[in-house]
Amino acid sequence: MKKLLIVGGVAGGASAAARARRLNEEAEIIMFERGEFVSFANCGLPYHISGEIADRKALILQTPQSFKNRFNVDVRVRQEVTAIDRTAKTVTVKNHVTGVQYLESYDALLLSPGAAPVAPPIPGLDTPLTFSLRNIPDMDRILTSLKENKPAHATVVGGGFIGLEMMEALDELNIDVTLLEMSPQVMAPVDLEMANMLHREIVDKGIDLRLNCGLSSVEQVGSGLKLFLSNGESLDTGILISAVGVKPETTLAVNAGLAIGELGGIVVDEQMRTSDTSIYAVGDAVEEFDFLTGEKALIPLAGPANRQGRIAANNIFGADDSYNRTQGTSICRVFDLAVASTGLNEKRLKRSGIPYEKIYVHGASHASYFPGAHPVSLKLLFSTDDGTILGAQAIGRDGIDKRIDVMAVAIRAELTVYDMQDMELTYAPPFGSAKDVLNQAGFVASNSLKGETRLCHTADIDALSEYQVLLDVRRPGEIAKSGSIEGAINIPVDQLRERLDELPRDKEILIICHVGLRGHVAYRMLVNHGFSAKNMTGGYKTYQAVNAKF
């Protein structure tokens, strides 16, 4: 009879335990969790703080008793594995309730310790009014502080998933919020121009957004805090939420002599085995392989952790399954917007030296003539060699999840932009369009690769040379309302055929419209009349997003 020990629950460990039992009814399975809760919805914590998830019990997915009843797994909460003896194949366990230490033997050991919040060396960050959010006790402490101290102002440090969700939760509680982010943008998985659309939403909702601004030190002053910022300013606040990121929890693995990678995570192979063939590791603590580049990566997401737990259990019980890398597909709600991405962003592509092109499409969540349609902005990144899809990012109020989910499958299936033209997606006026945003993106990208259109970008517009002119084909009323680019010639696309003699034939014409669609019509018209031209992908809407300042 095989004896399996699992260190840590939540996504990876709990999934492995349930899968292991389904595979083998005779095995002895023991799961250790140093906290009180073995399986909880950590992604839902900010939404309980806001009150959107009203019932705290809804966050607790499984209890030790429910796990025992359904899966016959011995779940030991408040019991921490403190050491591994790989030679003896035993672990040392400390019972935090009784204080007693004991040994437990294993045939196979699975580590799912997760990740710990990054605690930067900032003086004063350990004050009683400073919190991080990783588990239910953290959430309870924040709720208690909010109830007892009733802060009028809160500060969130870090513009990632937890930071943005906590910003929204605190705002929902009618607390004034400042968001500090050291980098030029929030939501690192997307590129700056897409993040700028989020920045606009955040500022419009009344949040004090401070980019390129970090926290230097913290002082408790009376019943509140004084924050000293990296730009030399100071800020008074009533509560501080530190959400600057997470790092792999590897203490147990390091002390056991298991291999740790350059990124600081536990090294595992495709079967989720560590450097010790009897020990497996899954979840936020491990270094994964990026699906597209094959490079090592740290991607702390629940979906990959669940799949890794399942695959580890399969292999522990005799299979030879491989984990097929991670794409990093993710989504986040920010007030009335959703932002999502999958695959590689432009920053990663540049660092990796991968040849690529990018296009932007601004469409509608469903048929524009049907009530309730909202804008959908999509950025598509693809290989200039064969059109393979490398990444996608989208932002909007509705329909963002389904577009990025489709793109995630397309990347996994190694589809190209040519395949996007032929994607047959559901259509009825309340749900979609006959030519979906994704189809449109496929047309634009394919036209570029086939040479049917030549594209330009914001950087090309800003670096306009003496051998180029800028043509704005929008209507004068649109320009008066939303602005234009200095020096642009304005000829509406519907008048262009009759006014071709107003354009120089000895210069390249860079075309801009609102979102790029009329620009393409103008491009084809011009090149068919012998002009040299390029169309600005995404149009003036993208130009504004790229150049926005916050």
C-alpha positions in Angstrom: 0.0 0.0 0.0 1.5 3.3 -1.1 1.7 6.2 1.5 1.4 9.7 0.0 2.1 12.8 2.0 1.0 16.2 0.7 2.3 19.4 2.1 -0.1 22.3 1.5 -3.7 22.3 0.3 -5.6 25.0 -1.7 -5.3 24.5 -5.4 -2.4 22.2 -6.1 -2.3 20.0 -3.0 -6.1 19.6 -2.7 -6.3 18.7 -6.4 -3.6 16.1 -6.1 -5.2 14.6 -3.0 -8.6 14.2 -4.7 -7.1 12.8 -7.9 -4.9 10.4 -6.0 -7.9 8.9 -4.2 -9.8 8.5 -7.4 -6.9 6.6 -8.8 -6.2 4.4 -5.8 -8.7 3.4 -3.1 -6.1 1.6 -0.9 -3.4 4.3 -0.6 -2.9 6.1 2.6 -3.1 9.8 1.9 -2.3 12.5 4.5 -2.4 16.2 3.7 -0.8 18.8 6.0 -1.8 22.4 6.2 -0.1 24.8 8.6 -3.1 27.1 8.5 -6.6 26.5 9.6 -8.1 26.2 6.1 -7.1 23.4 3.7 -9.1 24.4 0.6 -10.4 27.9 0.2 -11.1 30.4 -2.6 -8.2 32.8 -2.2 -9.1 34.6 -5.4 -12.4 35.5 -3.7 -10.9 37.2 -0.6 -11.1 40.8 -1.9 -14.7 40.3 -2.9 -15.7 39.3 0.6 -14.0 42.3 2.0 -16.0 44.5 -0.4 -19.2 42.6 0.6 -19.9 41.4 -2.9 -19.5 37.8 -1.6 -21.6 38.2 1.5 -21.1 34.8 3.1 -17.7 34.1 4.5 -18.5 30.4 4.4 -18.7 30.5 0.6 -15.0 30.9 0.5 -14.3 27.6 2.3 -14.4 24.9 -0.4 -13.6 21.9 1.6 -13.1 21.2 5.3 -11.0 18.3 6.9 -14.2 16.5 7.6 -15.6 16.9 4.1 -12.4 15.8 2.6 -12.4 12.7 4.8 -16.0 11.9 4.0 -15.7 12.2 0.2 -12.1 11.2 -0.5 -10.9 9.4 2.7 -8.0 11.8 3.0 -6.5 12.4 6.4 -6.3 16.2 6.5 -4.3 17.7 9.4 -4.7 21.4 9.7 -2.5 23.6 11.9 0.2 21.0 11.5 3.3 22.2 9.7 5.9 20.0 8.0 9.1 21.6 9.2 11.8 19.2 7.8 12.3 16.5 5.2 14.7 13.6 5.7 15.1 12.3 2.2 17.3 9.4 3.2 14.9 8.0 5.8 11.9 9.2 3.7 10.3 10.9 6.7 9.0 14.4 7.5 9.0 16.2 10.8 5.6 17.7 11.6 4.8 20.3 14.3 1.3 20.4 15.7 0.7 24.1 16.3 -2.3 23.3 18.6 -0.5 20.9 21.0 3.1 21.9 20.3 4.0 18.3 19.8 6.5 17.3 17.1 6.4 13.9 15.4 7.7 12.0 12.3 5.7 10.7 9.4 7.1 8.3 6.8 6.3 8.4 3.1 6.6 6.5 -0.1 5.9 9.6 -2.1 5.9 13.2 -1.0 4.2 16.1 -2.8 5.0 19.7 -2.0 2.4 22.4 -2.6 3.5 25.2 -0.3 2.4 28.0 -2.6 3.9 31.5 -2.6 4.4 34.1 0.1 3.7 37.8 -0.2 6.9 39.8 -1.0 7.9 41.8 2.0 10.2 44.5 0.8 12.7 45.9 3.3 10.7 49.1 4.0 11.1 50.6 7.4 7.8 50.5 9.3 6.1 48.0 7.1 5.3 45.8 10.2 3.0 48.3 11.8 -0.4 47.0 13.1 -2.2 49.0 10.3 -0.2 47.3 7.5 -1.6 44.1 5.9 -1.0 41.7 3.1 -3.7 39.4 1.7 -3.0 35.8 1.0 -5.4 33.7 3.0 -8.5 33.8 5.1 -6.8 34.9 8.4 -5.3 37.8 6.5 -8.7 38.7 5.2 -10.2 38.5 8.7 -7.5 40.8 10.1 -8.2 43.4 7.4 -12.0 43.2 8.1 -11.4 43.6 11.8 -9.2 46.7 11.3 -11.7 48.3 8.9 -14.5 47.7 11.4 -12.6 48.9 14.5 -10.6 51.8 13.0 -13.1 53.0 10.3 -10.3 54.6 8.1 -11.4 57.4 5.8 -8.4 56.7 3.5 -6.6 53.6 2.5 -3.4 53.0 0.5 -2.7 50.0 -1.7 0.9 49.4 -2.7 1.1 47.3 -6.0 -1.0 47.3 -9.1 -1.2 43.6 -9.8 -4.3 41.4 -9.4 -4.6 41.6 -5.6 -3.7 45.3 -5.5 -6.4 46.2 -8.1 -9.0 44.0 -6.5 -8.3 45.5 -3.1 -8.4 49.0 -4.6 -11.9 48.3 -5.9 -13.0 46.6 -2.7 -12.0 49.5 -0.5 -13.6 52.0 -2.9 -16.8 49.9 -2.7 -16.7 50.5 1.1 -16.7 54.3 0.4 -13.1 54.6 1.6 -10.8 57.0 -0.4 -8.0 55.1 -2.0 -4.5 55.9 -3.2 -2.8 53.2 -5.4 1.0 53.3 -5.5 2.8 51.5 -8.3 6.6 51.6 -8.8 6.4 50.9 -12.5 4.9 53.0 -15.2 1.8 50.8 -15.3 -0.6 48.5 -13.4 -1.3 45.0 -14.6 2.1 43.8 -15.8 0.8 41.0 -18.1 -0.5 43.6 -20.6 1.5 46.3 -22.4 1.5 49.9 -21.5 -1.0 51.2 -24.1 -3.6 48.6 -22.9 -2.8 49.4 -19.3 -3.4 53.1 -20.0 -7.0 52.3 -20.7 -7.2 50.9 -17.2 -5.4 53.9 -15.8 -8.2 56.1 -17.3 -10.9 54.0 -15.7 -9.1 54.0 -12.3 -8.7 57.8 -12.4 -12.2 58.4 -13.6 -13.5 56.4 -10.6 -11.8 58.8 -8.2 -8.8 56.8 -7.2 -5.6 58.6 -6.5 -3.3 56.7 -8.9 0.4 57.3 -8.6 2.6 55.6 -11.1 6.4 55.5 -11.0 6.0 55.9 -7.3 7.0 53.5 -4.6 6.9 53.4 -0.8 10.1 54.3 1.1 9.1 54.1 4.7 6.1 54.0 7.1 5.5 55.7 10.4 2.5 55.1 12.7 1.2 58.5 13.8 -1.6 58.4 16.3 -4.4 56.2 14.9 -3.1 56.4 11.3 0.0 56.1 9.2 2.3 58.6 7.5 3.8 57.1 4.3 7.0 58.5 2.8 7.2 58.0 -0.9 10.0 57.4 -3.4 9.3 60.8 -5.1 10.0 62.7 -1.9 6.3 63.3 -1.0 4.4 62.0 2.0 0.9 60.7 2.4 -1.4 60.3 5.4 -3.5 57.1 5.4 -5.6 55.0 7.8 -4.7 51.5 6.5 -2.0 50.1 4.2 -2.4 47.0 2.0 0.9 45.7 0.6 0.4 43.8 -2.6 3.7 44.1 -4.3 3.8 40.5 -5.5 4.5 37.0 -4.3 7.6 34.7 -4.2 7.8 30.9 -4.2 7.7 29.4 -0.7 10.8 27.2 -0.8 12.1 27.1 2.7 11.2 23.4 3.2 12.7 22.4 -0.2 15.9 24.4 0.3 16.5 22.9 3.7 15.9 19.4 2.2 18.6 20.1 -0.5 16.2 20.0 -3.4 17.3 21.9 -6.5 16.1 25.5 -6.7 16.1 27.3 -10.1 17.6 30.7 -11.1 14.2 32.3 -10.6 13.9 31.1 -7.0 11.3 28.3 -7.6 11.6 24.6 -7.0 13.0 22.8 -10.1 10.7 20.2 -11.5 10.6 18.1 -14.7 7.6 17.6 -17.0 6.2 15.0 -14.6 6.4 17.5 -11.7 9.2 15.5 -10.1 11.8 17.4 -8.1 15.5 16.6 -8.0 14.5 13.7 -5.7 12.5 11.2 -7.6 10.3 10.4 -4.6 9.3 14.1 -4.2 7.0 16.1 -6.4 6.1 19.8 -6.3 3.3 21.8 -7.8 1.8 25.2 -7.9 3.2 28.7 -7.1 6.4 27.3 -5.6 7.7 25.7 -8.8 9.5 27.0 -11.8 7.4 26.3 -14.8 8.1 26.3 -18.6 6.5 29.0 -20.7 4.4 27.3 -23.4 5.7 29.5 -26.3 9.3 30.1 -25.4 10.2 27.1 -23.3 11.9 29.5 -20.9 11.6 29.0 -17.1 8.9 31.2 -15.6 7.1 31.9 -12.3 3.4 32.0 -13.0 1.3 31.9 -9.8 -2.1 31.1 -11.1 -4.7 28.6 -9.8 -5.5 26.9 -13.1 -1.9 25.7 -13.7 -1.6 24.6 -10.1 -4.8 22.5 -10.4 -3.5 20.8 -13.5 -0.1 20.2 -12.1 -1.6 18.6 -8.9 -3.6 16.2 -11.1 -0.6 15.3 -13.3 1.6 14.7 -10.2 -0.9 12.4 -8.7 -1.2 10.5 -12.0 2.6 9.9 -12.1 2.8 9.0 -8.4 0.4 6.2 -9.2 2.2 4.8 -12.2 1.3 7.0 -15.1 3.8 8.8 -17.3 2.0 12.1 -17.9 3.6 15.4 -18.7 2.6 18.9 -17.8 2.4 20.8 -21.1 3.7 24.1 -19.9 1.9 27.3 -19.0 0.5 30.2 -21.1 -0.3 32.6 -18.3 -3.9 33.2 -19.3 -5.5 35.6 -16.8 -8.3 38.1 -16.3 -9.0 40.8 -13.8 -12.0 43.1 -13.2 -11.2 46.8 -12.6 -14.5 48.6 -11.8 -16.5 48.5 -15.0 -13.8 47.1 -17.1 -12.2 43.6 -17.6 -8.6 43.2 -18.7 -7.3 39.8 -19.9 -4.3 38.4 -21.6 -2.8 35.1 -22.8 0.6 34.2 -24.3 3.4 36.6 -24.6 3.2 40.4 -24.3 5.3 42.8 -26.4 7.8 43.3 -23.5 8.5 39.6 -23.3 8.8 39.3 -27.1 11.4 42.1 -27.2 13.4 40.6 -24.4 13.4 37.1 -26.1 14.3 38.5 -29.5 11.4 36.9 -31.2 10.4 38.5 -34.5 6.8 39.7 -34.3 4.2 42.2 -35.5 1.3 43.7 -33.6 -2.2 44.9 -34.7 -5.0 46.5 -32.8 -8.7 46.1 -33.4 -11.4 48.1 -31.6 -14.8 46.4 -32.1 -18.0 45.8 -30.1 -18.9 43.2 -27.6 -22.0 42.2 -29.7 -23.8 43.6 -32.7 -23.4 47.4 -32.4 -27.0 48.1 -33.4 -28.3 45.9 -30.5 -28.7 47.8 -27.2 -25.9 47.3 -24.6 -23.0 46.9 -27.0 -19.7 48.0 -25.5 -16.3 48.6 -27.0 -13.8 45.8 -27.1 -10.1 46.7 -27.6 -7.9 43.8 -28.7 -4.1 43.7 -29.2 -2.8 40.7 -31.2 0.8 39.7 -31.4 1.9 37.2 -34.1 5.0 35.8 -35.8 6.2 37.6 -38.9 7.5 34.3 -40.2 4.3 32.2 -40.4 1.6 34.1 -38.6 1.6 31.9 -35.5 -0.3 33.6 -32.7 2.1 34.7 -29.9 -0.2 36.6 -27.6 -3.4 38.5 -27.2 -4.6 41.2 -24.8 -8.1 42.6 -24.5 -10.0 45.2 -22.4 -13.6 46.3 -22.2 -16.8 46.1 -20.3 -18.2 42.9 -21.7 -17.1 39.8 -23.7 -13.5 40.1 -22.8 -13.3 36.6 -21.2 -14.7 34.8 -24.2 -12.3 36.5 -26.6 -9.2 35.7 -24.6 -10.4 32.2 -23.9 -10.7 31.6 -27.6 -7.2 33.0 -28.1 -5.8 30.9 -25.3 -7.1 27.8 -27.1 -5.8 29.1 -30.4 -2.3 29.5 -29.0 -2.5 26.0 -27.4 -3.5 24.6 -30.8 -0.7 26.5 -32.5 -3.1 28.3 -34.8 -2.1 31.2 -37.0 -3.7 34.5 -37.8 -4.9 32.9 -41.1 -7.0 30.5 -39.0 -8.5 33.4 -37.1 -10.2 34.6 -40.3 -12.1 31.3 -40.4 -13.1 31.0 -36.7 -16.7 30.2 -36.7 -18.0 31.8 -33.5 -21.5 32.1 -32.2 -23.6 35.0 -33.5 -26.9 36.6 -32.6 -27.3 40.3 -32.0 -27.4 40.1 -28.2 -24.2 38.0 -28.1 -21.8 38.7 -30.9 -21.3 40.0 -34.4 -21.4 38.2 -37.7 -17.7 39.2 -38.1 -16.4 39.0 -34.6 -13.5 41.1 -33.2 -11.3 38.0 -33.5 -12.2 37.6 -37.1 -11.4 41.2 -37.7 -8.1 40.8 -36.1 -7.4 37.8 -38.3 -8.2 39.8 -41.4 -5.9 42.7 -40.4 -3.0 40.5 -39.4 -3.4 38.3 -42.5 -3.5 41.3 -44.8 -0.3 42.6 -43.3 1.5 39.3 -43.7 0.3 38.9 -47.3 1.3 42.4 -48.2 -2.2 43.6 -48.9 -1.7 46.3 -46.4 1.3 48.0 -44.9 0.9 49.0 -41.3 2.5 51.7 -39.2 2.4 52.3 -35.4 2.4 55.2 -33.0 6.2 55.3 -33.0 6.1 55.8 -36.8 3.7 58.7 -36.5 5.7 60.4 -33.8 8.9 60.0 -35.8 7.3 61.4 -39.1 10.1 62.3 -41.5 10.2 65.0 -44.2 9.5 62.3 -46.8 6.2 61.4 -45.2 2.8 63.1 -44.6 0.0 62.3 -42.2 -3.5 61.9 -43.6 -6.5 61.9 -41.2 -9.5 60.4 -43.0 -12.1 61.1 -40.2 -14.9 63.6 -40.5 -14.1 67.2 -39.3 -16.7 66.9 -36.6 -14.9 63.8 -35.1 -11.7 65.7 -35.1 -13.2 68.7 -33.4 -14.6 66.4 -30.7 -11.7 64.1 -30.0 -8.7 65.9 -31.4 -6.1 65.0 -34.0 -2.4 65.0 -34.6 -0.6 68.3 -35.4 0.2 68.7 -39.0 -2.2 66.1 -40.3 -4.0 66.7 -43.6 -7.7 66.1 -43.2 -9.6 64.5 -46.1 -12.6 62.4 -45.0 -12.4 58.9 -46.6 -15.7 59.5 -48.5 -14.2 62.5 -50.3 -10.8 61.0 -50.9 -11.3 59.9 -54.5 -12.2 63.4 -55.6 -9.4 65.1 -53.7 -6.4 62.9 -54.5 -4.6 65.9 -56.1 -4.3 67.5 -52.7 -1.8 64.7 -51.7 1.9 64.6 -52.7 2.9 61.7 -54.8 6.6 62.0 -53.9 6.0 61.2 -50.2 4.8 58.3 -48.2 1.3 58.8 -46.7 0.6 57.6 -43.2 -3.1 57.2 -42.7 -5.0 57.5 -39.5 -8.7 57.2 -38.7 -10.6 56.4 -35.5 -9.9 52.7 -35.1 -8.1 51.7 -38.4 -11.1 50.4 -40.5 -11.6 53.5 -42.6 -7.8 53.9 -42.8 -7.6 50.5 -44.5 -10.3 51.6 -47.0 -8.3 54.7 -47.7 -5.0 52.7 -47.9 -6.4 50.5 -50.6 -7.7 53.5 -52.5 -4.4 55.3 -52.4 -2.2 52.4 -53.4 -4.6 51.5 -56.2 -4.0 55.1 -57.5 -0.2 54.7 -57.3 0.5 56.3 -53.9 2.9 54.9 -51.3 1.0 54.5 -48.0 0.7 52.9 -44.6 -2.3 52.5 -42.3 -2.0 53.2 -38.6 -3.3 50.0 -36.9 -5.9 50.7 -34.2 -6.2 54.3 -35.4 -6.3 57.4 -33.3 -7.8 55.5 -30.4 -4.7 53.4 -30.1 -2.5 56.5 -30.6 -4.2 58.2 -27.7 -3.8 55.1 -25.5 0.0 54.8 -26.3 0.6 58.5 -25.5 -1.7 58.9 -22.5 0.0 60.3 -19.4 -1.0 59.6 -15.8 
